[in-house]
Amino acid sequence: MNPTAFPELNAVLAQLVAGLRARLGDQLVGVYLQGSFALGDADEHSDVDFLVVIERELTEDEQHELRALHERLFQLPSHWAQHLEGSYVPRDRLRRPDPKREPWFYFDNGATEPIWDNHDNSAVVRWSLREHGIVLEGPNPTMLVDSVSGDELRREVRWVIDDFGDWLRAREMWSARLQTLAVISYCGILHTLETGAVASKRESGEWARETLDAEWRDLIQRALDDRPDPWSKVREAADPGLVRQTLDFVDYAARRSRETPSAAR
């Protein structure tokens, strides 16, 4: 199995799939990569966004088995094993976007302790999976996910613009990574709002740099250039001036969303 350009990652993914087969048996429907690997701009610093589709809701015993599997994978001598991130979802809950965004059984980036979270229960993830998902095990994702329309994506990102913005404005402490991530995330949101499609971080950032008002060009270019070694920046405090500019960019995105012609709504 060579689903990515990184042999060491492929070995970790092979162990993930083998462990899922052993622990879930007929309960396992499919295993997929989505996120940056699916969208085509993953590099050695990327987290590994996966989605596991199952037949039915997990039992407590199955949840325990999956926790043990992720604990074992985390101990593998590979940095990729510390950056697995993904959800487990019954096939009937994956088929169409869920307006309520109910939580799924989820392992955050590098976590060995699962939580119930709606991180992956989105139209964006379904679109990315259906259109570009990488199959590690199971059927083509088009058999599991209905087509997601541009209008469905737009409705979702309009909500994210405000929800994520409120969360950012309430933050007292910002890391350097959060500041960069916020800028690139809003580039992606605005790209989806304009195009009705999902693009990689790099593609949406470059689109925003060339398309949005010139006053944001330097901020966006700095975020694009800040990619190397993002995980060290988790512990680095953000520049207060960049935080202020980022929050201004968030406000600009909200205004642009409201001003978008109703035909794109």
N, C-alpha and C positions, 0 to 999 in steps of 0.2 A: 504494500500500500504506500503510494507516494503522492498524497493529496496536496502537499505544499513543497516549496523549494528548499525546505530546511530538513535534512535527514534526521537530525536529532529530535525535532518536533514530530516528524512522522513516526519515530519509534515510540514516543510518548502517546501519541494518538492510537497507535496499534494496541498498546497496553490498556488504554481507556476502553476501546471497543471490545477487546477480549474480556476485560473485567465485567463489562456490562452484559455481554453474552452469558457469562458464567453465573452472574447474580440475578439476572432478570429473565433469562430463558425466553419463552414464548411471549412474555410481557413486552419484550423489546420490539419496536417497530422500525426505528431508524435512528441514525446518529449523523449529525450534520455540522459543518462549520458555517457560520454566518459572520456578520461584522466585517472587519477589515480584510480578512483572508478571502471572503466571498467577493468583496467589492474591488479587490485587486491592488490595494496599496499597503499590504502588511509588510513589515520589516522585522528585524531582529528585536525590536523594542515593543512589538505589538502584544497585547493580550490575546488570548485564544478563545474567541467566542464560539461556544458550541450549543447545540440544541439536541436533546434526546427526546424522541417521540415514543410514547408508550401506549399500550392498549387501554389501560384503565388507571384510575387513581392508585397511587402507591400505598401499599399497606405499611404498617409500622415496621414490620420485619424488613421489608424492602428498603425503607428509608434508612434503617440501621445498616443494611448491607452497603448502600451507596455511600453513606458516611465513612464506612471502613475503607471502601475503594478509594475515595478521594484522599483519605489520610495516607494510604499506601502510595498513591501516585505522587503526592506532595513530597515524599521522601526520595523520589528518583533523583539521580545525580545530573539534573538538567534544569536550567533556569526556566525552560518552557513549562515544566511541571508545576512551578509556583505561580503561573499566570493563566491557568485554566479558569474560565468563567462561563457559566451557562445554566440552563433550566431543563427541567423534566416536565413534559406536558402530555396529557392524554390526547390521542389523535382527534377526538371529537371537540376538544377545546381549542385546537389549533386551526381548524378549518377556516374560520372567518374572524375578522377583527372583533374584539370583545369590548363593547362600549363601557362596561363596568371595570375593565382592566383588573380582573381578579388575580390574586397572587398565585404564582407557581412555585414548585419546589426548586430552590435556586442556590447555587454556590457562587458567591461573589469572587472577584478576582483574587486567586491565590488562597481562598478560604477552604478549610477542611470541615467547618461547621456550617451546615445548610441553614437557610432561613426561607420563609415564605415571602416572596416579593414579586411585584409586577414588572420588574425591570425589562423582561423580554416579551411581556404580553402587550405587544404593540403592532400597529399596522406596518410601521417601518421594518420591524424584524420579519414579519410575514412576507412583505414585499422582497426584502433582501434574500430571504430563504428561498422563496419560489423562483425568483428571477436569476439568482447567482449562487445559491447554496451549494456547498461542496459535500458530496455524498461520501461518508465514511462507512456507512452500513445502511441497507434498506432501499426503499423505492425512490424514484425521482421525486423531489419535493412537490412538483406540480400535481402529484397524485394525492397530496396531503393538504395542500393549501389552495384555496380559491384565489383567483386573480384579485389583486388589490388595486383599486382605481386611484387615479391622481387626486380626485376629490376626497377620497378617504384619507389619503396621506396628508393633504392640505388641512383637513379638519383636525387631524391629530397634532400637526406641528403648530397650528394656531393655539391650541391648548397648551402645548409645551412651552411656547414663547412666554406665556404669562406665568405658568407654574414654575418653570426653572428660574425665571427672572425673579419671582418672589423669594425663592430659596436663596438665590445668590445675594439679593439685597439684604437678607437677614443675617448673612455670614459676618461674624466679627473677625475671623482669621481666614486668610486665603493663603494657600500654598502656591508656589510658582507653577506647579502643574495644573492646579485648578484654573488659574488665570488663563493659561494657554488653552486649556480644554474648553473653557467657556467661550472664548473667541471663535475657535474652530467649530464648536457645536452650533453657534448661532449662524455661522457661514453655511453649515449644512441645512439648518432649519430654513433659512431664506432661499437657498437653492431649491429645496423641495417645494416651498411655497410658490416659487416662480415656475418650476418645471413640472411638478407633479411626479417626480421620480426621486430616487435616493442615489447619492454619489458618495465616493470615498472622501475621507477627510482632506486629502491632498487635492482632489479634483474640486471639491466644493470650496476649499480655501482659495484656490487659484481663480475659480469663477468669481468669487466674491471680491477678490482683489481687483479684478479687471472690470467688474460690473457695477459694484456699489459706489457710493459717493467717494470722491478722492480723499476726503479727510480720514477715511478708515484704512487707507492703503498701507501705511507704515505699521499700524497695529496688527493687521492681518499678516503682513509679511514677517513681522517679528514672531508671530505664533507659528507660521509655517517653518521658519528657520530654527525654532526652538525644539524641534523633534528629538534630537539625539539624547539618549539617556533620560527619558521622562521620569523614571522611577526615583532617581536621586532627587528630583525636584519636588517630590511629595513632602520631603522634610525641609525644603527651602522656602522661606517666607517670600511672598510675592512683593514686588515693588508697588508701594502705595499709589504712585502715579499711574502705573499700568492698570491697577484695580479700578481707579476712577475712570480711566478711558474705557475699560471693559464694560463697566456699568452704563456708561453713556452709549456704548454700542448696543447693549441690551435694550435700552430705551429706544434707540433708533430702530432696532428690529421690530419692536412692538408697534411703533408708529407706521413703519413700512407695511406691516401686516394689516393694520386698519385701513391704510390707503390703497391697498391692492384692489383693483377693479373687481366688482362683484362677480364677473364672469369666471374668475379664478377661484371663487369661494366654493 
